[in-house]
Amino acid sequence: MAGEMLELMMGRDKAQLGRIVRRFTQVIERSFAADKSTITRNETKRRFRMLETTYRDLRAAPFLWSWPRISNALPHALRNKLDGVPWSPETARRMWSPDD
C-alpha cells in the first residue's frame, strides 16, 4: 500500500492524489462541523491519519475496494472512529452502489 501512495505522490497519478486529498479534506471539515469543535493542527492531523489508515486498509487485500466505494465509506468510518464505535469493512454492507 505504501507503494501505491508513493506512486501517487511521485506524480504517476496526480489527479487521483488530488481527489483523495480533496475528499479527506471534505470529510475532516464536515466532521469538525458536526462536532462543533475547534479546528486544531494536531486534531486535523489525527483525523487525516485515521482516514489514511482506512484508505490503506480498504485498498489492500482482502478488500481491494475501488476509490468511489472508499470515498463513500470514509465519513461513516471516521465518525465511528471519533465516537469510539468499532468500524470495519466487514460490518459495511456487502452490496454497494455509488451515490447519485
C-alpha positions in Angstrom: 0.0 0.0 0.0 2.8 2.4 0.8 4.0 1.8 -2.8 0.6 2.9 -4.2 0.6 6.1 -2.1 4.2 6.8 -3.1 3.4 6.3 -6.8 0.5 8.8 -6.4 2.8 11.3 -4.7 5.7 10.9 -7.2 3.5 12.1 -10.0 2.3 8.9 -11.7 -1.3 9.9 -10.9 -1.5 13.4 -9.5 -5.2 13.6 -10.4 -6.0 10.6 -8.2 -3.9 12.0 -5.3 -5.8 15.3 -5.7 -9.1 13.5 -5.5 -8.0 11.7 -2.3 -6.7 14.8 -0.6 -9.9 16.8 -1.5 -12.1 14.0 -0.2 -10.1 13.7 3.0 -10.3 17.5 3.5 -14.1 17.5 2.9 -14.7 14.6 5.3 -12.5 16.3 8.0 -14.2 19.7 7.6 -17.6 18.1 7.9 -16.5 16.1 11.0 -15.4 19.3 12.7 -18.7 21.0 11.8 -20.7 18.0 13.1 -18.7 18.1 16.4 -18.9 21.9 16.7 -15.3 21.7 17.8 -12.3 24.0 17.4 -10.1 23.0 14.5 -6.5 22.5 15.6 -3.5 21.4 13.7 -3.0 18.3 15.9 -6.6 17.2 15.6 -6.7 17.7 11.9 -3.5 15.6 11.5 -5.1 12.9 13.8 -8.2 12.8 11.6 -6.2 12.7 8.4 -4.2 9.7 9.8 -7.4 7.9 10.6 -8.6 8.4 7.0 -5.3 7.5 5.6 -5.3 4.2 7.6 -8.8 3.5 6.5 -7.9 4.2 2.9 -4.9 1.9 3.0 -6.9 -0.9 4.7 -9.7 -0.8 2.1 -7.4 -0.6 -0.9 -5.3 -3.6 0.3 -6.2 -7.3 0.2 -8.5 -8.8 1.1 -10.9 -5.9 0.4 -9.5 -4.3 -2.7 -12.2 -1.6 -2.7 -12.5 0.9 -5.5 -11.9 4.6 -4.9 -15.6 5.5 -5.2 -16.6 2.9 -2.7 -13.9 4.0 -0.3 -14.9 7.6 -0.7 -18.4 6.8 0.2 -17.3 4.9 3.3 -14.9 7.5 4.7 -17.4 9.8 6.5 -19.0 6.8 8.3 -15.7 5.2 9.2 -14.3 8.5 10.6 -17.4 9.3 12.6 -17.3 5.8 14.2 -13.6 6.1 15.0 -14.1 9.5 16.5 -17.0 8.3 18.6 -15.1 5.2 19.7 -17.5 2.9 17.9 -15.9 -0.1 16.2 -16.0 0.1 12.4 -14.6 -2.4 10.0 -15.1 -3.2 6.3 -16.7 -6.5 7.4 -19.5 -4.6 9.0 -20.1 -2.4 5.9 -22.7 -3.7 3.6 -21.6 -6.2 1.1 -23.6 -4.8 -1.8 -22.6 -1.3 -2.8 -23.5 1.2 -5.5 -22.2 4.7 -5.9 -24.3 7.7 -4.8 -26.2 9.5 -7.4 
